[in-house]
């Protein structure tokens, strides 16, 4: 990292933090208006034409990356932008604009004594740095959440989406200008060196959101003193319990795997009970018909010899492609142990008609999302009604699962008194009332 690069990034971060102060203090209806303006801008024909043209250039350039092995072919689906993706983004912005404002919300009001009132009030984190994959629609979603939560944001997307990110970043900044706000509240960083520079800005940047592989997240954590919220690997499981409905199991497996194989909430390992052979047979048939390559344990291959043997490390692999690991387990005990050992604490689901078994699974699996008879693909900020997400956190502190507005807020304690002194309280002195109020 050059001295010039570090200086540029630091100046950009300081400018973003200053611009974010105005956004933080802006009325809720102005922040909601920004989101509606952004959704409207993305619906304009001239804007869409410019964005799609930029995305076409990225896609054309990606062909060379695929040929050289620098980019996996299945990841191009993340890179591609179309009208359907932009419509989903616009709908998410509408959800954000319509939701109740969470900034400045009083979550506790307590009288400590007569005339001495304590409040706990939500507030933005400040300046957030988000490093995300080559997925340009994520830029708008992240910017939208920053606007709604009153945070400034530094955006660093994958280099493969550089042209698309520039086009979309320009739209975001134009919306700020039209409202008379400093557009530097949302800064697009483009150079790889910028990531290292941002990681060194402790005291300026308040949170890093790291989206990517486990290796990348470990690198980020080891390279900064800034708190890191991780959107890491998604080794998601679907467990076919012995009381699984075969037709439902087949539908859920195909949806979990094939609606978007490169997504972090896509299914990577299918577990099946002894006694769930009927559900397994229906599921294997449906997955093969959908074009999924199955890599299975010996017990599974004994029943379905046409599938590929599972290689070493299969249970710890996130394919991000139409490939799925399959393993038989003796019972729920073994299924829970497998998920505990090999899972990424992202999203895991059980298929069963046994309510007691489902409840045990829901209570026992330590993941951000634990489902019963539902596709793992529901783990998503838009589907949860959050409007969007800055990532799906596999951490446990502060925020977990799809991170929406509430995950980008902290709180302050506000105390209002009338010359109250701590020396007046204690043994032999005044007593606190500690009375909670609505």
Number of C-alpha atoms within 10 A of each C-alpha: 11 10 8 9 15 19 12 14 23 19 12 20 26 18 18 26 25 17 21 27 18 16 25 23 12 13 14 21 13 15 25 23 19 23 28 21 21 23 24 15 18 22 15 10 10 11 17 18 12 14 24 19 16 21 25 18 15 22 21 11 13 20 15 12 15 15 11 10 10 11 15 14 14 16 18 19 15 17 21 19 21 12 12 9 13 19 14 16 23 24 17 26 29 21 19 28 26 15 14 11 18 18 23 17 14 17 11 13 19 17 18 17 16 12 12 17 19 19 20 18 18 19 21 27 20 24 28 24 25 25 23 21 21 25 22 29 21 21 26 25 25 21 29 34 28 29 28 30 28 30 28 32 29 28 23 24 27 18 16 22 26 22 21 30 30 20 19 22 20 18 17 26 20 18 22 23 12 12 14 9 18 21 22 22 31 31 23 21 21 18 15 13 14 19 22 17 19 25 21 18 19 13 8 17 25 16 21 24 22 26 23 20 17 16 10 15 20 13 12 22 17 10 12 17 15 20 14 19 27 26 27 24 25 27 25 29 32 30 31 33 28 24 18 24 19 21 15 16 29 22 16 22 28 22 20 25 29 21 11 19 24 20 20 27 27 32 36 29 30 23 24 26 22 15 15 20 19 16 24 30 17 17 23 23 13 18 22 14 10 14 12 19 16 22 21 25 18 16 14 23 19 11 12 15 12 9 18 17 17 19 11 8 8 20 24 16 17 23 21 22 21 21 20 26 25 30 22 23 20 13 14 21 10 14 25 18 13 16 23 15 11 17 25 23 26 28 30 31 26 28 28 23 15 12 11 10 18 20 13 12 22 18 10 12 21 19 22 20 23 21 21 20 19 20 25 28 22 16 22 22 21 21 13 13 13 20 26 29 24 29 27 29 26 23 19 14 8 13 19 22 23 24 22 30 26 19 20 24 20 15 17 13 12 12 14 12 13 9 7 13 8 7 8 11 12 10 7 7 9 12 12 13 12 15 11 13 10 7
